[in-house]
Amino acid sequence: MSASATDTTVATTVFVVFMLLTVALGLLAVRGRGSGGGLAEWSVGGRSMGTVFIWVLMAGEGYTSFSYLGAAGWGYNHGAPVLYVIAYMSCGYALGYVVGPTLWSYARRHGLVTITDMVAHRYDRPWLGTLVAILATVCLLPYIQLQITGMGVVVSTISYGAISLNWAYFIAFAVTTGFVVVSGLRGSAWVSVLKDVLVIGTLGFLAVYVPLHYFDGYGPFLDRVVAEKPDWLTFTGHGGSGLGGGWFVTTSFLNSLTVVIFPTTVAGYLGARNADALRRNAMLLPFYNVLLFVPMLLGMAAIFVVPGLTGASSNLALFKLVVDSLPAWTVGVIGVAAALSSIVPMAVFMLVIGTMWGKSVLGAIPRLAGRPDRQRLAAQVVVVVAGVLALILTYATPNTLVRLSLISYEGMAQLVPMILLGLLWRKLTLWGALSGLVVGGTLVCALVFTENDPVWGVNAGAVALVANVAVALAVSWLGPVPADARPDEEVLAKDPGPEESVPGRVTV
C-alpha cells in the first residue's frame, strides 16, 4: 500500500499513544489495592464490579478482532450466514439472565473462582477440575493466538506496513500480558471502557461514511447488492459453503448454550457484585449486537470497492475501504479500536487460563494449598507462560492452533451437560458426566477433522452434544453411583445472601 512518511508517522503515533493509555488504565485500575488481595481479587475483581463494568467487560470479551476482521471477511465471502453471530449472542444473553446468577450464586456460596472449581466441587473430585482445566486450555489457546494474529494484521495495516507483522505480534503479547499480570480482571474491565468508546464511535462513523462515500447512501448500496449479488442475501450464502438454514439454527443453538459456560464468560459472571447486576447486564448486552451489523454490511460493500480478495486477505475487507480514503489520524483511531478488540478478550482468555491452573491444578500443591497469595503468583506465572506459548506458535507453526480453533467452541460445548445439567439435575453422576464428555468430545473431533462439519446440514458440535447428553443420562440412570458422592441438598442449597432474597426469585 502506498502512503507518505507523514501518514505513517501520524497513524503510528496515534496507535502508540493509545497503547500507553491502555497500560496506564490497567495500572490505575488497581491503584490503592496493593498486591496482597489474593487470587479472588485478581481473577474476579474481588466480586465487586457493578452493572456498568460487567457490561463493558462481557461486551469486550465477546467483541473480538473477529468483529472487525472475521465478520467483514465472512460478509465478503458468504453474506447471510454470518448473521449466526448475532443470533447466538442474543440467545446466549437471554440464557445468561438465568445461568449467570445461578453460577454466581453457587460460586459465591462455596468460594469458587472458575468453572474448574465448580466441576471439582460439584462432583467432589479435585482431579476432575484438572481435567477440565486442560480441556479448556486447549480450547482457549487458539483464541489467544488468533487475537495475536488479528492485532498483528491490524497494526501492520494501519501503519501502512511500517510495523512488520512479527513486531506487531510481539506488541500484542507484551501489552496484554503486562497489564493483565498486574491488574487482573479489574484492569480488563477498565480498558474495556476505553475500547467500547472507540468501537462505538468508529463503527458508528463507518456505518455512515462508507455507504455515503462509495455508494451515495444505503439505498443505492442495497439496491446494488440485490441486483448484482443476490446470493449473499440468502442461505446458504455465496460459494456453496453448505451453511444453510439447518446449520444456522443448530449453530446458533449450540453456541448460545456454550457461551454461557465459556470460561471467559463465567469470569465475567463471577466478577459481579450481586446477581441483580448480572440480570441487568443480560438485558443491556443485546444492544451491543447492533454494532455487529456494521462490519457485516461493510464486508459486503467491499465486494464492489475491492473485488477479488481471496483467502485470509478477505479479512482485511473493512480496512481496505478506509486506509486509502481516510486521513491518517482517522485510520490510526480505527486501528486502535480494532487492536483493543483483540487485547481485551485476549487478556480475559489469558487471565482465565492462569486462574484455572493457579487454583485447580497448581493450587493442589501442598505449598500453595490454602494460600491465595501464592496461588495468585502461580496464576500470574501461568499467564506469562500461556502468552509466550501462543506467541511462539504464532511465529513457528501458525496453522497448528488455527486448526485447533475449529473445535474450540464445539469442544467447549461438550462441557455443557457436566456443568449446567450437573447443577440443575442432582441425579447426574460423575460417571455419567464423564462418559458423555468422552463420547461428545470424541465424536466432535472425528467429524471436524474428517471435514464432516456440517454433517447432514447440521453443526457437528450439535450432533456430538446430543450424543453427549444421551450417554450422560443413560449412564446416570443405569450405571454405578459413587459411594462418596456429594449429597444432593449440598449441591443445590439455597443461598442465604441478601442479594438473593428478593421474593419470587428462584436460586440454585
PyMOL commands that set and color helices and strands:
alter all, ss='L'
color gray80, all
select helices_A, chain A and resi 5-29+38-47+51-62+65-68+70-77+80-110+115-123+126-158+165-215+218-228+230-233+245-259+263-270+275-305+311-323+328-364+372-396+398-405+408-424+430-449+460-478+488-491+498-500
alter helices_A, ss='H'
color red, helices_A
deselect
rebuild
show_as cartoon
